[in-house]
């Protein structure tokens, strides 16, 4: 089947739930009326369906090819990337000062979900480029911004982030790549980086690498890391391309999935680089890119799940197998379509409820990325707090659920899904990496519990709890959406209890916090999606109450009912598990494993 961009879902969220027209006083929104946004969604969906989705299969089957440092993309990918650049999609939300269109982040995020749903591996090329753009935009000197941002904004040049080395992944304090001053303001960068997505390809004339390295004499550990911009091809003062820099792709990784993206081993040999931000403050600067990438990874994991769900639905409607337990539903045929069976419907509804709730959660979070720039300091501060608090949840919970949905999609396909005749296998393989890269989901849970909850005296989590309480108080008398409101109240109470348990037990024994962290994050995710479904239920019920006959809104409520009745009970299990503490995990000696 062909991928179908969920344009209707995004339009409903942006217009009816988030009501983006009310933010006209926030930078980027003044020229983003919903009428214009609706056109952007329609055209973005069409581009995803007609240009990107048709090349997804070729990317998986052919992958990228390496030949003596030169990397060639899969058939049709270079042409699709060129078409995307010419259509202006990468510049949708970038700064107009550097050629961007200045649209709100929340709009670009909706388009990004469609791009990733059409082809997750393809979406990584513009995604990493945008991350490099953000890292430079937030931290670099004006000279560096002027030199690189216009071409990164448009994606005429590619971009990457170079962190990992053979001896270190998450623990970046162990990096060995070195930077030696050249005496002219540049540095000689030497070292090896691995697992560099989009590190080399034939889509663009230049690739701008952001590289973490240690200046000679810098302090040990993370306090001595600096960030450098290292172009594949040196850029002359007039903006033209000069000679090739001392950076090469030494090979490609052989991977389980995302075959269409070039995952490279990069070797730097006295490559010329320029400092981004201050010396020894590279990790702080790189976090701009890392947070961008973590949100993008959550988006990617869920978008893969969306595509997997769509394929599973079509298969379930077409595949004939057995008869309905309540009598034949296809009496003229040899069997009924498997969608009549309760357990198949359980899998499809679980996938649908997670996908649609996740779409709302991503856009809700992206809206707060925009609200960070609101004129009112209270609004801006709250948005910054929410971005810090919610980013690890978006990344980890939605990639876990995205993989789960892809697994459900394969299960619906049965044995057919385990073959390469159907797309189910690719979706499962592609989704698995999202739980690992940009900080494993266990690292996200530790970040949430160990850093984000306690930041600013717990201001962010208290603010979020207050928002949920206010929603419950405002809507508890609305009988039409009572199950949704009750679900918010119930899951929030459990999350608050878990938070208090962590405060009381995590300080006494840090292993308790570590042992509880994953279940705490999962409980947070269930609570967040309960709230997202309540917001959507309120908006859908308002349309129904106003006399709108479109069955879309009743179907939305029915899907939400599944989440409330069949998924929110997971909150009890996560709370019970996290409260068992670390003893059962840490008591067994290592040699007994």
C-alpha positions as CSV (number, residue, x, y, z in Angstrom):
1,X,0.0,0.0,0.0
2,X,1.0,3.7,-0.3
3,X,1.8,5.8,2.8
4,X,-1.0,8.3,3.6
5,X,0.0,11.5,5.3
6,X,-2.2,12.1,8.4
7,X,-3.1,15.6,7.3
8,X,-6.5,15.5,8.8
9,X,-5.2,14.6,12.2
10,X,-2.7,17.4,12.2
11,X,-5.3,19.9,11.0
12,X,-7.6,18.9,13.8
13,X,-4.9,19.2,16.4
14,X,-3.5,22.5,15.2
15,X,-6.9,24.2,14.7
16,X,-9.4,22.6,17.1
17,X,-7.2,21.5,20.0
18,X,-4.2,23.9,20.1
19,X,-6.0,26.8,18.3
20,X,-2.8,28.2,16.9
21,X,-4.5,31.3,15.6
22,X,-4.6,32.6,19.2
23,X,-0.8,32.9,19.2
24,X,-0.5,35.7,16.7
25,X,1.6,37.8,19.1
26,X,4.3,35.1,19.3
27,X,7.2,35.3,16.8
28,X,6.5,33.3,13.7
29,X,2.7,33.0,14.2
30,X,1.7,36.5,12.9
31,X,2.0,35.2,9.3
32,X,0.8,31.7,10.1
33,X,-3.0,31.8,10.0
34,X,-4.6,28.4,10.0
35,X,-5.7,28.9,6.4
36,X,-2.1,29.1,5.4
37,X,-1.1,26.3,7.7
38,X,-3.8,24.1,6.2
39,X,-2.3,24.7,2.7
40,X,1.2,23.9,4.0
41,X,-0.1,20.6,5.5
42,X,-1.9,19.6,2.3
43,X,1.2,20.3,0.1
44,X,3.6,18.7,2.7
45,X,1.4,15.6,2.8
46,X,1.3,15.5,-1.0
47,X,5.1,15.8,-1.2
48,X,5.6,13.0,1.4
49,X,3.2,10.7,-0.4
50,X,4.3,11.3,-4.0
51,X,8.0,12.0,-3.8
52,X,9.4,10.5,-0.6
53,X,7.3,7.4,0.1
54,X,7.9,5.8,-3.3
55,X,11.7,5.7,-2.7
56,X,11.5,4.3,0.8
57,X,11.6,0.7,-0.3
58,X,14.6,1.3,-2.5
59,X,16.4,2.8,0.4
60,X,15.9,-0.4,2.4
61,X,16.8,-2.8,-0.3
62,X,19.8,-1.0,-1.9
63,X,21.1,1.1,1.0
64,X,24.1,3.4,0.6
65,X,27.3,2.4,-1.2
66,X,30.9,3.3,-0.2
67,X,33.8,3.4,-2.6
68,X,37.1,4.8,-1.5
69,X,35.6,7.5,0.6
70,X,32.7,8.4,-1.7
71,X,29.2,7.5,-0.6
72,X,26.3,7.1,-3.1
73,X,22.7,7.2,-1.9
74,X,20.0,4.7,-2.9
75,X,18.3,5.0,-6.4
76,X,16.2,8.1,-6.6
77,X,17.2,9.6,-3.3
78,X,19.5,12.3,-4.7
79,X,16.7,13.5,-7.0
80,X,14.1,13.4,-4.2
81,X,16.4,15.4,-1.9
82,X,17.0,18.0,-4.7
83,X,13.2,18.3,-5.2
84,X,12.7,18.8,-1.4
85,X,15.3,21.6,-1.4
86,X,13.8,23.3,-4.5
87,X,10.4,23.2,-2.9
88,X,11.7,24.9,0.2
89,X,10.6,22.4,2.8
90,X,13.9,22.4,4.9
91,X,13.6,26.2,5.3
92,X,10.0,26.1,6.6
93,X,10.8,27.2,10.1
94,X,14.3,28.7,9.8
95,X,15.3,32.3,10.4
96,X,14.3,34.7,7.6
97,X,17.6,36.5,8.1
98,X,19.2,33.4,6.6
99,X,16.7,32.7,3.9
100,X,14.2,30.8,6.0
101,X,10.4,31.1,5.9
102,X,10.0,31.7,9.7
103,X,7.0,29.5,10.2
104,X,6.3,28.2,13.8
105,X,8.1,25.1,15.0
106,X,4.8,23.4,15.6
107,X,4.0,23.6,11.9
108,X,7.3,22.3,10.7
109,X,7.0,19.5,13.3
110,X,3.7,18.4,11.6
111,X,5.4,18.4,8.2
112,X,8.4,16.5,9.7
113,X,6.1,13.7,11.0
114,X,4.9,13.2,7.4
115,X,8.4,13.2,6.0
116,X,9.5,10.6,8.6
117,X,6.4,8.5,8.1
118,X,7.1,8.4,4.4
119,X,10.7,7.4,4.9
120,X,12.4,7.6,8.3
121,X,15.9,7.1,6.8
122,X,15.4,9.9,4.2
123,X,14.1,12.3,6.9
124,X,17.4,12.0,8.7
125,X,19.3,14.0,6.1
126,X,17.2,17.2,6.4
127,X,16.8,16.5,10.2
128,X,20.5,16.4,10.9
129,X,21.1,19.4,8.7
130,X,18.5,21.3,10.7
131,X,20.2,20.2,13.9
132,X,23.5,21.7,12.7
133,X,21.7,24.8,11.7
134,X,20.2,25.2,15.2
135,X,23.6,24.5,16.9
136,X,25.3,27.2,14.9
137,X,22.4,29.6,15.1
138,X,22.3,29.4,18.9
139,X,26.0,29.5,19.6
140,X,28.3,30.7,16.8
141,X,29.8,34.0,16.0
142,X,28.1,36.2,13.4
143,X,30.9,35.5,10.9
144,X,30.3,31.7,11.2
145,X,26.5,32.2,11.0
146,X,26.8,34.3,7.8
147,X,29.1,31.8,6.2
148,X,27.1,28.6,6.9
149,X,23.5,29.3,7.9
150,X,22.0,30.3,4.5
151,X,23.0,27.1,2.8
152,X,22.2,25.0,5.9
153,X,18.8,26.7,6.2
154,X,17.9,25.7,2.7
155,X,19.6,22.3,3.0
156,X,21.7,23.1,-0.1
157,X,24.5,21.9,2.2
158,X,24.1,19.0,4.6
159,X,24.9,19.0,8.3
160,X,25.9,16.5,10.9
161,X,26.7,16.2,14.6
162,X,29.9,14.3,15.6
163,X,30.0,13.1,19.2
164,X,30.6,9.4,19.5
165,X,34.1,7.7,19.3
166,X,35.0,4.1,19.4
167,X,35.9,4.2,23.1
168,X,33.0,6.4,24.2
169,X,29.3,6.8,23.6
170,X,27.2,8.5,26.3
171,X,30.3,9.3,28.4
172,X,31.6,12.1,26.2
173,X,34.2,13.0,28.8
174,X,36.3,10.2,27.3
175,X,36.6,11.7,23.8
176,X,40.1,11.9,22.3
177,X,39.6,13.9,19.1
178,X,42.0,16.9,19.5
179,X,42.1,20.4,18.3
180,X,45.4,22.3,17.9
181,X,45.3,26.1,17.2
182,X,46.7,27.0,13.8
183,X,47.4,30.6,14.8
184,X,45.0,32.1,12.4
185,X,41.8,31.6,14.4
186,X,41.2,28.1,13.0
187,X,42.2,24.7,14.6
188,X,43.6,21.5,13.2
189,X,41.1,18.8,14.1
190,X,42.3,15.2,14.3
191,X,40.5,12.0,15.5
192,X,37.9,9.5,14.6
193,X,34.1,9.6,15.0
194,X,31.7,6.7,14.6
195,X,28.0,6.2,13.9
196,X,27.8,9.6,12.2
197,X,24.4,9.8,10.5
198,X,24.5,11.5,7.0
199,X,28.2,11.9,7.5
200,X,28.9,11.5,3.7
201,X,26.6,11.4,0.7
202,X,26.1,12.7,-2.8
203,X,23.0,14.8,-2.2
204,X,24.8,18.1,-1.5
205,X,28.0,19.9,-2.6
206,X,29.1,20.4,1.0
207,X,28.5,18.9,4.4
208,X,29.0,21.0,7.5
209,X,30.2,18.8,10.5
210,X,29.8,20.0,14.1
211,X,32.5,18.2,16.0
212,X,33.3,17.8,19.6
213,X,37.1,17.9,20.3
214,X,39.5,18.7,23.1
215,X,41.9,21.7,22.7
216,X,45.4,20.9,23.8
217,X,45.8,21.6,27.5
218,X,42.1,21.6,28.2
219,X,40.8,20.1,31.4
220,X,40.0,16.4,31.6
221,X,36.4,15.2,31.3
222,X,33.4,17.0,30.0
223,X,34.7,20.4,31.2
224,X,37.4,20.3,28.6
225,X,35.3,19.7,25.5
226,X,34.9,22.3,22.8
227,X,32.6,22.4,19.7
228,X,33.9,23.1,16.2
229,X,32.4,23.7,12.8
230,X,34.4,21.6,10.2
231,X,33.2,21.8,6.6
232,X,33.8,18.9,4.2
233,X,34.8,21.5,1.6
234,X,36.3,24.8,2.8
235,X,34.3,27.9,2.1
236,X,35.9,31.0,0.7
237,X,35.2,34.5,2.0
238,X,32.9,35.1,-1.0
239,X,30.8,32.0,-0.2
240,X,32.2,29.9,-3.0
241,X,33.6,26.4,-2.4
242,X,37.4,26.0,-2.1
243,X,39.6,23.0,-1.5
244,X,38.6,19.7,0.2
245,X,39.1,19.7,3.9
246,X,41.0,16.9,5.8
247,X,37.9,14.9,6.6
248,X,37.0,11.6,5.0
249,X,34.4,8.8,5.4
250,X,36.4,5.6,6.2
251,X,33.4,3.3,5.8
252,X,29.8,2.7,6.4
253,X,28.2,0.7,9.3
254,X,26.2,-2.4,8.4
255,X,22.9,-2.0,10.2
256,X,19.7,-3.7,11.2
257,X,17.6,-0.9,9.6
258,X,17.5,2.7,8.2
259,X,19.6,1.4,5.4
260,X,18.9,4.5,3.3
261,X,20.8,6.7,5.7
262,X,24.6,6.7,5.5
263,X,25.9,5.9,9.0
264,X,29.6,6.7,8.7
265,X,33.0,6.3,10.3
266,X,34.5,9.7,9.9
267,X,38.3,10.4,10.1
268,X,39.7,13.9,10.7
269,X,43.3,14.5,9.8
270,X,44.4,18.0,10.5
271,X,41.0,19.2,9.2
272,X,40.5,22.9,9.6
273,X,37.8,23.8,12.0
274,X,36.5,26.9,13.8
275,X,35.4,27.2,17.4
276,X,31.6,27.5,18.0
277,X,30.9,29.4,21.2
278,X,33.5,29.4,23.9
279,X,36.5,27.2,24.6
280,X,35.6,24.2,26.9
281,X,31.9,24.9,26.6
282,X,31.2,22.6,23.7
283,X,28.9,20.2,25.5
284,X,26.6,23.0,26.4
285,X,26.6,24.2,22.8
286,X,26.1,20.7,21.5
287,X,23.1,20.1,23.7
288,X,21.1,22.5,21.4
289,X,21.6,19.9,18.7
290,X,21.1,17.0,21.0
291,X,17.8,18.3,22.3
292,X,16.7,19.0,18.7
293,X,17.7,15.5,17.7
294,X,16.0,13.9,20.7
295,X,12.7,15.5,19.8
296,X,13.2,14.5,16.2
297,X,13.9,11.0,17.3
298,X,10.7,10.8,19.3
299,X,8.9,12.1,16.2
300,X,10.7,9.6,14.0
301,X,9.8,6.6,16.2
302,X,6.2,7.5,16.3
303,X,6.0,8.3,12.5
304,X,7.4,4.9,11.7
305,X,4.6,3.5,14.0
306,X,2.1,5.5,12.1
307,X,3.1,4.0,8.7
308,X,3.2,0.5,10.2
309,X,-0.3,1.0,11.6
310,X,-1.6,2.1,8.2
311,X,-0.1,-1.0,6.5
312,X,-1.6,-3.3,9.2
313,X,-5.1,-1.8,8.8
314,X,-5.0,-2.4,5.0
315,X,-3.8,-5.9,5.4
316,X,-6.4,-6.7,8.1
317,X,-9.2,-5.5,5.8
318,X,-7.9,-7.6,2.8
319,X,-6.7,-10.8,4.5
320,X,-9.3,-13.5,4.7
321,X,-8.9,-16.0,7.5
322,X,-11.5,-17.8,9.6
323,X,-15.0,-16.7,10.5
324,X,-16.2,-14.1,13.0
325,X,-17.1,-15.5,16.4
326,X,-20.5,-14.1,16.0
327,X,-21.3,-15.4,12.6
328,X,-19.9,-14.8,9.0
329,X,-19.4,-11.2,8.0
330,X,-18.4,-12.1,4.5
331,X,-20.9,-14.8,3.7
332,X,-20.2,-14.7,0.0
333,X,-16.5,-15.4,0.5
334,X,-14.5,-18.3,1.7
335,X,-13.6,-16.6,5.0
336,X,-13.9,-13.2,6.8
337,X,-11.3,-10.5,6.7
338,X,-9.3,-10.7,9.9
339,X,-10.4,-7.3,11.0
340,X,-13.6,-8.9,12.3
341,X,-11.6,-10.8,15.0
342,X,-11.5,-9.1,18.5
343,X,-7.8,-9.7,19.1
344,X,-6.8,-8.2,15.7
345,X,-9.0,-5.2,16.6
346,X,-7.2,-5.0,19.9
347,X,-3.9,-4.7,18.2
348,X,-5.1,-2.1,15.6
349,X,-6.9,0.0,18.2
350,X,-3.9,-0.1,20.5
351,X,-1.7,1.1,17.6
352,X,-4.3,3.8,16.6
353,X,-4.7,5.1,20.2
354,X,-0.9,5.3,20.7
355,X,-0.2,6.9,17.3
356,X,-2.9,9.5,17.5
357,X,-2.2,10.3,21.2
358,X,1.5,10.6,20.3
359,X,0.9,12.9,17.4
360,X,-0.9,15.3,19.8
361,X,2.0,15.0,22.4
362,X,4.6,15.9,19.8
363,X,2.7,18.9,18.6
364,X,1.9,20.0,22.1
365,X,5.6,19.9,22.9
366,X,6.6,21.7,19.7
367,X,4.1,24.5,20.5
368,X,6.0,25.1,23.7
369,X,9.2,25.3,21.7
370,X,7.6,28.2,19.9
371,X,6.3,29.7,23.1
372,X,9.8,30.0,24.5
373,X,10.0,33.2,22.5
374,X,6.7,34.7,23.8
375,X,6.9,38.3,25.0
376,X,5.4,37.5,28.4
377,X,8.2,36.2,30.6
378,X,5.9,33.9,32.5
379,X,4.8,32.2,29.3
380,X,8.4,32.0,28.1
381,X,9.7,30.6,31.3
382,X,6.9,28.0,31.5
383,X,7.6,26.9,27.9
384,X,11.4,26.6,28.6
385,X,10.6,24.5,31.7
386,X,8.3,22.3,29.7
387,X,10.8,21.7,26.9
388,X,13.4,20.6,29.4
389,X,10.9,18.4,31.3
390,X,9.1,16.8,28.3
391,X,12.0,16.2,25.9
392,X,13.2,12.9,27.5
393,X,9.6,11.7,27.7
394,X,8.9,12.5,24.1
395,X,12.1,10.8,23.0
396,X,11.8,7.7,25.1
397,X,8.1,7.0,25.5
398,X,7.2,7.7,21.9
399,X,10.1,5.6,20.5
400,X,9.2,2.7,22.8
401,X,5.6,3.0,21.7
402,X,6.5,3.5,18.1
403,X,8.5,0.2,18.1
404,X,5.6,-1.5,20.0
405,X,3.2,-0.3,17.3
406,X,5.6,-1.6,14.5
407,X,5.7,-4.9,16.3
408,X,1.9,-5.0,16.5
409,X,1.8,-4.2,12.8
410,X,4.0,-7.2,12.1
411,X,1.8,-9.4,14.3
412,X,-1.3,-8.4,12.4
413,X,0.5,-9.5,9.2
414,X,1.2,-12.9,10.7
415,X,3.8,-14.9,8.9
416,X,3.6,-12.6,5.9
417,X,4.9,-9.8,8.0
418,X,8.1,-11.7,8.8
419,X,8.9,-11.9,5.1
420,X,10.3,-9.1,3.0
421,X,7.2,-9.2,0.7
422,X,5.5,-6.7,3.0
423,X,6.7,-3.4,4.6
424,X,6.1,-4.7,8.2
425,X,9.7,-6.0,8.5
426,X,11.3,-2.7,7.4
427,X,9.2,-0.7,9.9
428,X,10.2,-2.9,12.8
429,X,13.9,-2.8,11.8
430,X,13.8,0.9,11.2
431,X,12.0,1.7,14.5
432,X,14.4,-0.2,16.7
433,X,17.3,2.3,16.5
434,X,15.1,5.2,17.7
435,X,15.1,3.6,21.2
436,X,19.0,3.7,21.1
437,X,20.4,6.7,19.4
438,X,20.5,10.3,20.7
439,X,20.8,8.9,24.2
440,X,19.3,5.5,24.9
441,X,15.9,5.4,26.5
442,X,17.4,4.3,29.8
443,X,19.6,7.5,29.7
444,X,16.5,9.6,29.0
445,X,14.8,8.1,32.1
446,X,17.9,8.9,34.2
447,X,18.0,12.4,32.8
448,X,14.3,12.9,33.7
449,X,14.6,11.5,37.2
450,X,18.1,12.7,38.0
451,X,18.1,16.2,36.5
452,X,14.8,17.4,35.1
453,X,12.5,16.8,38.1
454,X,14.8,18.7,40.5
455,X,15.7,21.6,38.2
456,X,14.8,25.0,39.7
457,X,13.4,23.4,42.8
458,X,10.9,21.2,40.9
459,X,9.3,24.2,39.2
460,X,8.6,22.4,35.9
461,X,6.9,19.4,37.2
462,X,4.9,21.4,39.7
463,X,3.7,23.7,36.9
464,X,2.7,20.7,34.8
465,X,0.8,19.1,37.6
466,X,-1.0,22.5,38.1
467,X,-2.0,22.5,34.5
468,X,-3.5,19.1,34.7
469,X,-5.3,19.9,37.9
470,X,-6.7,23.1,36.3
471,X,-8.0,21.0,33.3
472,X,-9.7,18.5,35.6
473,X,-11.3,21.3,37.7
474,X,-12.6,23.1,34.6
475,X,-14.0,20.0,33.0
476,X,-15.1,17.6,35.7
477,X,-18.7,18.5,35.4
478,X,-18.8,17.8,31.6
479,X,-20.5,14.4,31.5
480,X,-19.7,13.9,27.8
481,X,-16.0,13.7,28.4
482,X,-16.0,12.5,32.0
483,X,-14.0,9.2,31.4
484,X,-11.2,11.3,29.9
485,X,-11.1,13.8,32.7
486,X,-11.2,11.0,35.3
487,X,-8.2,9.4,33.5
488,X,-6.2,12.6,33.7
489,X,-7.0,12.9,37.4
490,X,-6.2,9.3,38.1
491,X,-2.9,9.1,36.2
492,X,-1.7,12.4,37.4
493,X,-2.3,11.3,41.0
494,X,-0.2,8.2,40.4
495,X,2.6,10.2,38.8
496,X,2.5,12.6,41.7
497,X,2.8,9.7,44.1
498,X,5.7,8.3,42.2
499,X,7.4,11.7,42.2
500,X,7.0,11.9,46.0
501,X,8.4,8.4,46.4
502,X,11.5,9.4,44.4
503,X,12.0,12.5,46.5
504,X,11.8,10.4,49.7
505,X,13.8,7.3,48.5
506,X,16.1,8.5,45.7
507,X,18.0,10.9,47.9
508,X,18.7,8.2,50.5
509,X,19.9,5.7,47.9
510,X,20.6,6.9,44.4
511,X,20.2,3.3,43.1
512,X,16.5,3.6,44.0
513,X,16.2,6.5,41.6
514,X,18.0,4.6,38.9
515,X,15.9,1.4,39.5
516,X,12.7,3.4,39.3
517,X,13.6,5.7,36.4
518,X,12.3,3.7,33.4
519,X,8.9,2.9,35.1
520,X,8.7,6.5,36.2
521,X,9.2,7.7,32.6
522,X,6.7,5.2,31.3
523,X,4.2,6.4,33.9
524,X,4.9,10.0,32.8
525,X,4.2,9.0,29.2
526,X,0.9,7.3,30.1
527,X,-0.1,10.4,32.1
528,X,0.9,12.7,29.2
529,X,-1.1,10.8,26.6
530,X,-4.1,10.7,29.0
531,X,-4.0,14.5,29.0
532,X,-3.5,14.6,25.3
533,X,-6.5,12.4,24.7
534,X,-8.6,14.5,27.1
535,X,-7.7,17.6,25.2
536,X,-8.6,16.0,21.9
537,X,-11.8,14.5,23.4
538,X,-12.9,18.0,24.5
539,X,-12.3,19.4,21.1
540,X,-14.0,16.6,19.2
541,X,-17.0,16.7,21.6
542,X,-17.3,20.4,21.0
543,X,-17.6,19.8,17.2
544,X,-20.2,17.1,17.8
545,X,-22.2,19.3,20.2
546,X,-22.2,22.1,17.6
547,X,-23.9,19.8,15.1
548,X,-21.0,18.7,13.0
549,X,-22.0,15.4,11.3
550,X,-18.5,14.4,10.3
551,X,-17.9,10.9,11.7
552,X,-14.2,11.8,12.2
553,X,-15.0,13.3,15.6
554,X,-17.0,10.3,16.9
555,X,-14.2,8.0,15.7
556,X,-11.7,10.1,17.6
557,X,-13.7,9.7,20.8
558,X,-14.0,6.0,20.3
559,X,-10.2,5.7,19.8
560,X,-9.6,7.7,22.9
561,X,-12.0,5.4,24.9
562,X,-9.6,2.5,24.0
563,X,-6.7,4.5,25.5
564,X,-8.6,5.3,28.6
565,X,-9.9,1.8,29.2
566,X,-7.1,-0.4,27.9
567,X,-3.9,1.6,28.3
568,X,-4.2,3.9,31.3
569,X,-4.4,0.9,33.6
570,X,-0.7,0.4,32.9
571,X,-0.1,3.4,35.2
572,X,-0.9,1.2,38.2
573,X,1.7,-1.4,37.2
574,X,4.4,1.2,36.6
575,X,3.8,2.8,40.0
576,X,3.9,-0.6,41.8
577,X,7.1,-1.6,40.1
578,X,9.0,1.6,40.7
579,X,8.1,1.5,44.4
580,X,9.9,-1.8,44.8
581,X,13.2,0.1,44.8
582,X,16.7,-1.1,43.9
583,X,17.2,-4.0,46.3
584,X,15.9,-6.7,44.0
585,X,18.1,-5.4,41.2
586,X,21.3,-4.8,43.0
587,X,21.4,-7.7,45.5
588,X,22.5,-10.4,43.1
589,X,26.3,-10.6,42.6
590,X,27.5,-9.9,39.1
591,X,29.0,-13.4,38.7
592,X,25.5,-14.9,39.2
593,X,24.2,-13.4,36.0
